[in-house]
Amino acid sequence: MYAIVRTGGKQYQVEAGDTLRVEKLEGEIGDTVEIADVLLVADGEAVTVGQPVVDGAKVVAKIAEQGRHKKVIVFKKKRRKGYSVKKGFRQPFTALTIEEISA
C-alpha cells in the first residue's frame, strides 16, 4: 500500500516504514504528525484518486530528525566593477518516518 501526499508545496510517494525529508514542520523529535493532504491511495489493484484530496484518508508519521541540509553557496559578481557577494544558505528540513496509511 502506498500513498501520494502533499506537504511543503511538494508531492511525495510514501509507504509504511519509509523515511523522507520534507520542508520544516513544527514539532519535536518523537512527535506524531498527521498529513491530511493525501492525493492518491493505492492498495494493490484498488487505486483511489482524490479530487483534489481523498476524503477521510490520512498518513501518520513520526518526526525522526530536525536539521539543516548541506550549505549552498550563492555567489554574485559583476565584472570590472569590484562587486562580489558570497553568501551561504542551509535549508531546514524535517525527517519523517511513515507509520501508517489509512484510507
Contact map, one row per residue, 1 for C-alpha under 8 A:
1110000000000011000000000000000000000000111100000000000000000000000000000000000000000000000000000000100
1111000000001111000000000000000000000000111000000000000000000000000000000000000000000000000000000000100
1111100000001110000000000000000000000111110000000000000000000000000000000000000000000000000000000000100
0111110000111100000000000000000000000111100000000000000000000000000000000000000000000000000000000000000
0011111000111100000000000000000000101111000000000000000000000000000000000000000000000000000000000000000
0001111111110000000000000000000000001110000000000000000000000000000000000000000000000000000000000000000
0000111111100000000001100000000000101000000000000000000000000000000000000000000000000000000000000000000
0000011111000000000001110000000000000000000000000000000000000000000000000000000000000000000000000000000
0000011111100000000000000000000000000000000000000000000000000000000000000000000000000000000000000000000
0000011111110000000000000000000000000000000000000000000000000000000000000000000000000000000000000000000
0001111011111000000000000000000000000000000000000000000000000000000000000000000000000000000000000000000
0001110001111100000000000000000000000000000000000000000000000000000000000000000000000000000000000000000
0111100000111110000000000000000000000000000000000000000000000000000000000000000000000000000000000000000
0111100000011111010000000000000000000000000000000000000000000000000000000000000000000000000000000100000
1110000000001111110000000000000000000000000000000000000000000000000000000000000000000000000000000101100
1100000000000111110000000000000000000000000000000000000000000000000000000000000000000000000000000111100
0000000000000011111000000000000000000000000000000000000000000000000000000000000000000000000000001111000
0000000000000111111100000000000000000000000000000000000000000000000000000000000000000000000000001100000
0000000000000000111110000000000000000000000000000000000000000000000000000000000000000000000000111100000
0000000000000000011111000000000000000000000000000000000000000000000000000000000000000000000000111000000
0000000000000000001111100000000000000000000000000000000000000000000000000000000000000000000011110000000
0000001100000000000111111000000000000000000000000000000000000000000000000000000000000000000011110000000
0000001100000000000011111000000000000000000000000000000000000000000000000000000000000000000111000000000
0000000100000000000001111100000000000000000000000000000000000000010000000000000000000000000111000000000
0000000000000000000001111110000000000000000000000000000000000000000000000000000000000000000011000000000
0000000000000000000000011111000000000000000000000000000000000000000000000000000000000000000000000000000
0000000000000000000000001111101000000000000000000000000000000010000000000000000000000000000000000000000
0000000000000000000000000111111000000000000000000000000000000010010000000000000000000000000000000000000
0000000000000000000000000011111000000000000000000000000000000111110000000000000000000000000000000000000
0000000000000000000000000001111100000000000000000000000000000111000000000000000000000000000000000000000
0000000000000000000000000011111110000000000000000000000000000110000000000000000000000000000000000000000
0000000000000000000000000000011111000000000000000000000000011110000000000000000000000000000000000000000
0000000000000000000000000000001111100000000000000000000000011110000000000000000000000000000000000000000
0000000000000000000000000000000111110000000000000000000001111000000000000000000000000000000000000000000
0000101000000000000000000000000011111100000000000000000001111000000000000000000000000000000000000000000
0000000000000000000000000000000001111100000000000000000011100000000000000000000000000000000000000000000
0000111000000000000000000000000000111110000000000000110001000000000000000000000000000000000000000000000
0011110000000000000000000000000000111111100000000100110011100000000000000000000000000000000000000000000
0011110000000000000000000000000000001111100000001111110000000000000000000000000000000000000000000000000
0011100000000000000000000000000000000111110000111100110000000000000000000000000000000000000000000000000
1111000000000000000000000000000000000111111000111000010010000000000000000000000000000000000000000000001
1110000000000000000000000000000000000001111111110000000000000000000000000000000000000000000000000000000
1100000000000000000000000000000000000000111111100000000000000000000000000000000000000000000000000000000
1000000000000000000000000000000000000000011111100000000000000000000000000000000000000000000000000000000
0000000000000000000000000000000000000000011111100000000000000000000000000000000000000000000000000000000
0000000000000000000000000000000000000000011111110000000000000000000000000000000000000000000000000000000
0000000000000000000000000000000000000001111111111000000000000000000000000000000000000000000000000000000
0000000000000000000000000000000000000001110001111100010000000000000000000000000000000000000000000000000
0000000000000000000000000000000000000011100000111111110000000000000000000000000000000000000000000000000
0000000000000000000000000000000000000111000000011111111000000000000000000000000000000000000000000000000
0000000000000000000000000000000000000010000000001111110000000000000000000000000000000000000000000000000
0000000000000000000000000000000000000010000000001111110000000000000000000000000000000000000000000000000
0000000000000000000000000000000000001111000000001111111000000000000000000000000000000000000000000000000
0000000000000000000000000000000000001111100000011111111110000000000000000000000000000000000000000000001
0000000000000000000000000000000000000000000000000100111110000000000000000000000000000000000000000000001
0000000000000000000000000000000000000000000000000000011111000000000000000000000000000000000000000000001
0000000000000000000000000000000000010100100000000000011111100000000000000000000000000000000000000000111
0000000000000000000000000000000001111100000000000000000111110000000000000000000000000000000000000000111
0000000000000000000000000000000001110100000000000000000011111000000000000000000000000000000000000111110
0000000000000000000000000000000111100000000000000000000001111100000000000000000000000000000000000111100
0000000000000000000000000000000111100000000000000000000000111110000000000000000000000000000000011111000
0000000000000000000000000000111110000000000000000000000000011111000000000000000000000000000000011110000
0000000000000000000000000011111110000000000000000000000000001111110000000000000000000000000001111000000
0000000000000000000000000000110000000000000000000000000000000111110000000000000000000000000001111000000
0000000000000000000000000000100000000000000000000000000000000011111000000000000000000000000001110000000
0000000000000000000000010001100000000000000000000000000000000011111100000000000000000000000111100000000
0000000000000000000000000000000000000000000000000000000000000000111110000000000000000000000111000000000
0000000000000000000000000000000000000000000000000000000000000000011111000000000000000000011110000000000
0000000000000000000000000000000000000000000000000000000000000000001111100000000000000000011110000000000
0000000000000000000000000000000000000000000000000000000000000000000111110000000000000000011000000000000
0000000000000000000000000000000000000000000000000000000000000000000011111000000000000001111000000000000
0000000000000000000000000000000000000000000000000000000000000000000001111100000000000001110000000000000
0000000000000000000000000000000000000000000000000000000000000000000000111110000000000111100000000000000
0000000000000000000000000000000000000000000000000000000000000000000000011111000000001111100000000000000
0000000000000000000000000000000000000000000000000000000000000000000000001111100000011110000000000000000
0000000000000000000000000000000000000000000000000000000000000000000000000111110000111100000000000000000
0000000000000000000000000000000000000000000000000000000000000000000000000011111000111000000000000000000
0000000000000000000000000000000000000000000000000000000000000000000000000001111111110000000000000000000
0000000000000000000000000000000000000000000000000000000000000000000000000000111111100000000000000000000
0000000000000000000000000000000000000000000000000000000000000000000000000000011111000000000000000000000
0000000000000000000000000000000000000000000000000000000000000000000000000000011111100000000000000000000
0000000000000000000000000000000000000000000000000000000000000000000000000000011111110000000000000000000
0000000000000000000000000000000000000000000000000000000000000000000000000001111011111000000000000000000
0000000000000000000000000000000000000000000000000000000000000000000000000011110001111100000000000000000
0000000000000000000000000000000000000000000000000000000000000000000000000111100000111110000000000000000
0000000000000000000000000000000000000000000000000000000000000000000000001111000000011111000000000000000
0000000000000000000000000000000000000000000000000000000000000000000000001110000000001111100000000000000
0000000000000000000000000000000000000000000000000000000000000000000000111100000000000111110000000000000
0000000000000000000000000000000000000000000000000000000000000000000000111100000000000011111000000000000
0000000000000000000000000000000000000000000000000000000000000000000111110000000000000001111100000000000
0000000000000000000000000000000000000000000000000000000000000000000111100000000000000000111110000000000
0000000000000000000000110000000000000000000000000000000000000000011110000000000000000000011111000000000
0000000000000000000011111000000000000000000000000000000000000000011110000000000000000000001111100000000
0000000000000000000011111000000000000000000000000000000000000011111000000000000000000000000111110000000
0000000000000000001111000000000000000000000000000000000000000011110000000000000000000000000011111000000
0000000000000000001111000000000000000000000000000000000000001111100000000000000000000000000001111100000
0000000000000000111100000000000000000000000000000000000000001111000000000000000000000000000000111110000
0000000000000111111000000000000000000000000000000000000000111100000000000000000000000000000000011111100
0000000000000001100000000000000000000000000000000000000000111100000000000000000000000000000000001111100
0000000000000011100000000000000000000000000000000000000000111000000000000000000000000000000000000111110
1110000000000011000000000000000000000000000000000000000011110000000000000000000000000000000000000111111
0000000000000000000000000000000000000000000000000000000011100000000000000000000000000000000000000001111
0000000000000000000000000000000000000000100000000000011111000000000000000000000000000000000000000000111
